[in-house]
Amino acid sequence: MAREDLSRLLRKVPINPVQYNSDILNLTLRYLQIDTVETGFYRLILLLHSSNSPAFPAYIRCHCTAVVGGCFSVLGIVTFEAGRHIGRTMDDGSFGLNQILMIAGLVLLTVNGLLSLPLGGFLILWYISILFLDRTGYLERWNCTRVLGIILMIRTNKGKDTADFIARPRRFWRIFGEASIWLCFAVMLFLIFGIAASAISTAVEPAQQEVLPATDILFIPGVTSFVPIFWPILALIVAVVVHEYGHGLMARAHGMRIRSFGILMAGIIPVGAFYEPDQEEMRIAPQRDRLRMFAAGPSVNIVMTYFVVILLAVVSSGLTAKQDGVYAVGIVEGSGADEAGLLPYELISEIDGVAIATGDDLTGIINQHDSGDLITMLVSSNPIHGDVVFREVDVTLTDKKDYYYQLCDGDSQCESNVDGAGIEQGDAFLGVSGIRSADSAAKVYGLPISGDLSFGERFVQTAISPLLFSGVPIQNQGQTMVLEERAFLGAGTGILPSLLGIDVILGLFDFLFWIMWISFLLGVANLIPLIPFDGGHMVRNAGHIIAKTVLPKSNPLKIERIADQISGYSSLFVLALVLIPILLPRFF
């Protein structure tokens, strides 16, 4: 009977997404003869590892994959918000077969490499600990709840009075909420375009796409390859608390009461935050008010991102080069610099006794020479390797035109472009690439307040900074700067940098960087038009408003049905686009 009920439920458009997901979960558990979330967790893992299992209908596998993927993917940092609605009544805290199956599921994830060995072991100990606290009644006394088996929901009433005070200028918050709607829908359109472009690119050439490691699908500080543990955990707490506080402030500004705030923890790792509104007030609130409330969380994150971009620029201004000079990121093989033994990230401070401070200084001196000339450079080793060692390097300059012609490999059009660039036979060529000044790692973050740029250039630089910096941790293997470039930096000469010292300044820099990075990711990812993300709720409420405007005399139930259809179909479409780049390359 459960199978027929579940099949019927999956084929209808949900009126209440939260209740719909709860019904899906309950009927799925009944169909699989599962009585608690622990059993379901274990069996769901087994089913997802054998996705062709005939015992489990494909449409159920798809829905469960969406739920699990939405909760644990890098785009699902905050989707445990849905968990608090559907996971409160799972079991009574007793320890038996179901709990053993939960532990077995964690072991299976660890063995398959989805969790590292230390993290998997820690989560097992964490799970046993909260089971004990749940059974002995401590969690209830501490106003905590265990949800989804391994997640601890920690509630607090602290912050409610502060939220009431901040939300007092209601006119301001209503204006901010209205602006947030337009901002969020604009970002949502760009996000959908990016997701669609990625899906199309993957579908056209799936074999050319890199398979994303299982650990990088998750956003877990210390596990994801490009996310370290300390600063990102602190930054994640700040970002998710600000996100949920944004929802809470907008709710209070529209007269909806807040029952509690809280955070969701898996061990020491924060996996989300939440605020609990008064459900009845939320249900009867006008659609426009609800739309503002859902838009407030992502928009607050985006606003905070740009605020932190400015702070990051200010902090980076307190960093300066320990010694003036330039360095090369790469050395051209077979060039004069290569033959002389110059190494990447060695600091060049003088050429023939002339001080070098910028890339233009280096280029200007080289342009005064011809190929075949001998120059003497004073270079020093990178501080990351220990004590700085100075040495003189004699370099015989080679011919620039010969080098570029060699790259052209006989292509006449390429050679014509070289000639058109004004490169002549006999022009000197040192043989280095990526020339940067010693303080370049800090200067790139200080551009939003740089006096060398006009106001318009600073505005544009500030606007695109979150996008420019989004790839930094991936490129630098979890670091905010290339370590060799970071080693050239010291504290500035100002009073505050001198008092704080280089270690404190760099620590503050790292913390602000990760707040910026995670807050931007959290705000943008939440605008995916997929329930339970904020973007999914916004699409549903906007669909309701549009349907009511276009069909003002229609039955309210018909309006609800149309809004649900818009939300349901858009969610399925976006989910398919998200899964294509993740899953398709694994089959080629």
N, C-alpha and C positions, 0 to 999 in steps of 0.2 A: 504493500500500500504506500509505503514511504517513497518508493521509486516513482509511482504515478504522481503523487503529490509534488515531488521535487521537479519532475519533468514539466508539470503544468505551471509551477511557480516560475521556473526559469524562462518559460515562453511568454510570460506576461510582462507588461511594462510596469515597473514599481511606482506606486503613488507616494509612499514614504520610503526613501532610500535606506534609512537606518533600520526600519522595521523589515524591509525587504532583505537586506543583508543578514539580519538576525534570523529571518525565516529560512533563508538559504542555508545558513550554518546549521540550524537545528535539524532541518530535513536531511541535509547531507550526513550529519551524524547518525540520524536514525537509519538512513539507507545503508550506511556502512556498519551499523550496529556499534556505534561509538557512543559512550555515555559521558565522556569528559573531554576537555580540550587536549589533555595529555595524549590520550589514545588517538585522537584525531591528528595531532601534530605528527606522531610517529607514522601513522598509516598514510598521511598525506605526503610525507617525505618519500616513502616507499613508492607511492603511486607516481609522484613527479619524477622519480628516477627510472620508472618504466612506463613512460607516457603512452605506450601503445597497448596498455593492459585492457583487454576486452571486458574485464569485470567492472570497469568504471567508465561510464558513458563519456564521450568526448566533450559534450557541452558542459558536463560537471567539471571535468579536468580543466577546461578553459577558465571557468569561473574561479575555481580554487587557485589556479596559477595566477590569475589576476589579483586575487586577495593577497596571496603570499608575496607575489612580486611587488605589489603596491605598498605592502607594509615594510618590506626589507630592502627595496632597491635604493640606489643613491637618490632617486627622485622621490622617495617615500620617507623622508626624514620625519615628517609630521603626521603620517597617516595612522599612527597609533591612536590618533584622536578618535578614529572610528572604533578602535578596540575598547575604549571605555564604555561605549554604548552596548556592545554585544558580548563582552567577556566578563561581566560582573558576577554571573551566577554559575560559574563553570563547575566547581566542585567544592567539597567541604573541608579540604585540607588534609584528609586522611592519606596515609601512604600505603600503596598497594600496587597491583599490576599496572594500573593506568600511569602511575608516577614512574614506575620502572620503564614503561614504554617511552615516556617523555625523555628520560635520561638516555635511553637507547637511541632516540632520535638525535639528540645532541651528539652522541658518540658517532653516529652515522655521518652527520654533517662534518665532524672533525676529521674522520677517516677519509672522506671524499675531498678534503682540502678547502671546504667552504669556510671553516673556522680553523684558525691556527691551534696548535696543540695547547699552548698556555691559555688562550682565550676559551677553548672548549672545556678544558679542565676547570677553569674559574667559573664558567657559567653553570656547570654541573654542581659545584659546591654552593654557588649562589642559589640555585634552584632548591637544593636540599635545605638550605638555611631558611629561605622564606616559607617553605612548606612547614618547617618546624614552628616558625613564628606565627604562621597562619593557624596551625592546629592548636597552639597553646593560647591563642587569643591576643597576642601582643600586637598584631597588625591592626586589629579592630580598636584596641586602646590607643594606638598611635594615629588613628584616622587614616590608615593605609588599606589598600585593596590589592590583591594579587589578580592580575588580568592576563589573559592569553598565556597562562601557565607560568611564564618566566619573567613577566614584566611586573614591576611594583609601582602602583599608582600612589604617590605621596600627595595628600591634600593638605592645604593650609588656608586659614582665613586671613592670614596676614596679607596685606596689600589691598584689601577691599576698601579700607578707609582712604588710602592713598589714591586709589582709582576713582573714588567718589570726588575727592578734592580736585584731581587733574581734569576730570570730566565736567567740572562746573561750567566752564564757558561753552555751553551746549551749541550755541550758534557756530562757534569756531569749529567744533568737532563735526557738526553736520556739513559745513562747507568742505572740511577736509575729507569727510566720507564721500561727498559727491565727486570731488576731484579724484579720490582714490578709485572710484568706479571706472572713470575714463582712463586713468593711468593703467589700471590692472588689465582692462580689455585691450589696450594698445600693446602692452607687453605680451598678453596672451596670443595676439595675432602673430607677433614676431616669433614667439615660442612655437606655435603650431607650424609656421613656415619652416623653422629650423628642424623640427622633428620630421616633417614631411620630406624635406630635402635629404636628410640623413637616411630615411627609409627608402626613398627612391634610389639614392646612390648605392645603398646596400643591395637592393633588389636587382639593379642593373648589373653590378659586378660583385656578387657575394663572395667569390673566391679571393678577391683582392682586398677584402676588408679584414682588419685584424680582429681576432676572436678576443672578446673582453674577458679577462680572467674572472673566475667566480668571486674571488675576494674583492675585486674592484666594482662589481655590481652593487655590493653593499657599501654603505657609508658608515664605517666603523673605525674611529680613531685607533691607530695602532695595528689595524688589520689591513685596511685599504692601503695599497702600496704607496700612494702618494700623500697619505694623511698620517702624520705622526700622532702621538697620543696626548701629550701634556697640554700644549696651548690649544689645539683643536677641541678638546673636551671642554675646557673653560669657555672658549668662544661659542661652542654649540649651546651650552647652558644659557649664556647671555642672549644669543640669537633667538632661541625658542621661547625664552621667558618674555622677551620684547614682543615677539610675534603674538603670543597669546594675550599679553597685556593690551596690545592693540585691539584685538577683538573685544576684550573686556571694557576698555574705555569707550569704544563705539556703542557697545550695548548699554552702558550707563548713560551715555549722552542721549540715547533714545528711550530712556526710562525703564530698561530691562535690568532686573536685579542679578547680581552675581552670587552664586551659592558658594563657590570656592575657586581658588587657583591651585595649580599643582604641577608636578613634573613626573614623567614616566622614566623609570630607571631599569636597566638590565645590568645589574652589578653596579660598577662605578660609571658605567657609560650611560649618559642621558640619551634616550631615544625619542624624546618628544616632550612637549608640555601641553597643558590644557587649562581652560577655564570652564567652569560648569555654570551655564546660565539657568535661569528659571525656565523650565521646559514649557510651561503653559504660556508664559509671557512671550517666549520665543515663537510658539506656535501661532499665536494670534497677532503677532507684529506685522505691520504692512510689508509687502514684498520689497519696496524700495528701502525701508529701514534695514531689512535683513540683508539686502544686497550691499549696502554700505558696511554692515558689520563684517560680512565675509571678505570684503575688499580691504578692510582696515589692516588685517594681519600682514598680508604680503606687502601692502604699500608702506607700512611702518618699517618693515625690513629693508625695503628699497631706499627709503629716506635715510635710515640709519647707515646704510652702505655708503652713501655719499657724504654723510657727516664724518664717518670714519676715514674716508678717502682724504678729506682735508686734514684730519688729525694725523694721519699717516705721513702726509706731506710735511707737516710741522715737525714731527719727530725726526723724519729723515734729514731735515735741515740741521739737526744737531749732530750729524755724522759727517766726517770729512776724511780725506786721505791722510794716512800716516806719513806718506812721502809722495811728493809730486812725481808724475811720470805717466807712461802709457804702457799698455800690455796688448798682446795679440791673442785672440781666442784660438786661432789656427795658424799653422806654419805650412807654407806650400812646399810640397815634396820636390826636391831637386833644385830649389831656389838657393840664392846666396845665404839667406837666413838659416835655411835647413842645413846647408853644408857647414856653416859656422857653429852650429850646435845650439842656436837659440831655441828655447822651449816655450810652449804656450803658458800664459799667465806669469811669465817673468817680466819684471817691471823695467822698462827702458827709461832711464832718467837723463841721459846725456848722449849726444852724438857729436863726436869730434870736439868735445868740451863745451858744446852749446846745450843749455838746459831744455828739457822737453817736458811740457805739462799737459798738452792736449794733442789730439790726433792731427789737428791742423799744423801744429808745430812740426810734427814728424813728417807730414806730407810736404811741407814747405822746404825742409832741408833736403829730402830725397829728390825733389824736383830740381834742385840746384846742381845735381850730379848727372853724369852720363853712365850708361852701362859700362861695366869694366872697372869703374872707380872703386877704391877701397875706403871704407868708413870704419871708424872705431866707436862702438856703443858701450856705454856703462850700464850694465844690467844688474839686477838683484833678484835673488830667489824669492819664491812666493812664501810669505810668512806661515802658511798652513803647514809647511814642511819642517818647521822648527826655526832655529836662528837664521836671520837673514844674512846671506852671503853675497858680497859684491864681487863682480868680475868684469873684465873688459873682453868684448867680443869683436873680432875683426871680420867684416863682411864684405865680400866682393859682390857688387850689384850686378844683376843680370839684365837682359833686354826685355822690356815690358811687351813690346810688340811681338817678339818671338814667342813669349809665353801665351799671349792671347790667340795667336795664330795656331799654336799647338792645340789649344782647347777647341778651336774651330774644326780641327781634323779634316781640313780640305774643303769645308763648306764655304762656297764663294759668297753667299749672302752674309754669313757670319763674319767673314773677313772684311766684307764691305762695311759692316756695322762697326768693326774695330777701326777702320780707316776714318769713318765718319765721326768717331768719337774724338778724333784729333790726336790719336796715339801715333807717334813717329818712331821710325827705326833709331835705336840708340837711346831711347828714354830709359831712365834707371828704374829698376824693379827690385824692391827689397825681398818680397816673397812672404808677406804676412797678410792675414785676413782678420776682420773683426777687431780693428784697432779701437781701444776705449781708454778713457782716462781712469786713473786709479780710484776716483770717487764716483764712477758712473753707476755703480750698483745702487747707490743712495740717490743720486740725482734724478734717476728715472721716476722715482716715487715722489720727488719734490716738484715735478713739473706743474701741478695745479696751482702752486703759489710762486712759481718762478718769475723773477723780475725780468728775465730775458724774453718773455713771451708777452704778447698783447693780451688785453682782456678777453677778446674773442677766442684767441688760441688757448688761453687758460680754461675758458668755459668748455670748449670742445674737448680738451684733454681731460678735464674732470668728468665730463659726461661719458667718455669711452673708457675711463680707467678701469671700472669693474670688469669690462669685457677683455681689456688688454691683460689684466692681471689674473684672469680666471685660469689660464693655462700654466701659470708659473709653478705651482706645486707639482704638476704632472711633468713638466720639462726638467725641473730641478730635483726630482725624486723626493718630494715632500719638504723641500727647503724653500724659504722665502727669497733667498738669493743663491747664486752659485757660490759654493763655499770658498773657492779660490778668490772670487771677487770680494766676498765678505771679509776675508782676511786682510785686505788692504785698508779697511776702514778703522777709524779711531774716533774718539769723542771730540766734538768741536771745541772752540775756544770760548764759547759763551759761559756765563755763570752757571746756568742750570746743567748743561752738558758736562762741565767740569766737576760739578758736585755729584752728579749721578754716576758718571763713569761709563765706559763703553759697554760693559756687560748689562747694566740696567737699561740703557738706551736700546740695545739690540733686543733684549727681552720684551720691552714695551713695544718695540716695532713688530716683533713676531706676533704678539698677542693681538695688536690692532689689525695686522694683516689677516689673521685667521678670522677675526670678527667680521671684517669686510667680506672676505671670501665666502664664509658660511652664511652670513646674513643675505648676501646677494643670491646665493644658490637656493636658500630656503624661501626667499620671497618669490623668485622666478619659478622654481619647481612647484610651488603651491598653486600656481596659476594654470597648471595643466587642466584642461576642461574634462576632468575625470573625477567622479565622486570616489573617495571621500576628500579629495583635495578641495581647497577653497575655490579654485577655478571651476570645479564641477558644480558646486553649490551655486556659484554666481551664474553659470549658464542656465541652470534650472530656474532660478529666480528671474533672470532676465527674460527667459522664454515665457514665463508666466506673465510678466508685465507686457511683453509684446503681444502675446495671444489675447490678453484682456483688452488691449488698445485696439487691435484689429477687429476683434469680435466682441464688442462691448455688451451685446445683448445675449451672449451665449451662456449656457448653464455653467455655473462655477465648477462642476465636476468635469465638464468637457474641457474647460480651461486647464484644470489640473492634469488631465490626461494628455493634452497637447504639450504642456511643459515637461511632463515626465518622458514623453516620446522624444522631445528635443534633447533632453539630458541623457536618456538611455542610448540613443543612436550616436550622439557625439562622443559619449564615453567609450562605446565599443570601437568606434572609428579611431579615436586617439590611442586607445590601448593597443590596437593592431599596429599602428605606426610606431609606437614605443617599443614593442616586442620584436619587430622585424630586425633592427640593427643588433639586438641582443642575441636572438636565436638563430637567424638565418645563416650567418657565417659559420656556425658550428656544424653545419651539414655539408660544407664544401672544403 
